[in-house]
Amino acid sequence: MGIRLFSKISHAKQILKSGLLSSATIAEVPKGHMAVYVGEVQKRRFVIPISYLNHRSFLELLKRAEEEFGFDHPTGGLTIPCQEEAFLYLTSQFESGATS
C-alpha cells in the first residue's frame, strides 16, 4: 500500500511541475493540504489536509478513484468518485477522531 501511495503522490508532484494547474490554483492550496474534486455528477473542489492520507477509509476512496480514473482525472486534479455527503461525513469523522 505504501508504494501505491508514493505513486499517487509522485504523480501529483508531476502534475504540479508540468504546469497543468495554474499558479492561481496552486496558490489557493496551503502547504500541507491538497485539492480534491468530489462528486458523482457535479464535482465540487475541497482543500483537505494531507493528514487524511493516514486514514484507512480515505485510502479506500483513493483506491476507488484509481480504479475508476487511473491517473487520467477529468478535472485535471484528483477526483474522488463518491457522493459529496458521504465525503463530508467521512472527513467529519477524521476531525472528531472517530475513524482511523
Secondary structure, DSSP 4 states (H G I P E B T S, - for coil): -HHHHHHHHHHHHHHHHHT-S-HHHHHTS-TTEEEEEE-SSS-EEEEEEGGGGG-HHHHHHHHHHHHHHTT--TTSSEEE-S-HHHHHHHHHHHHHT---
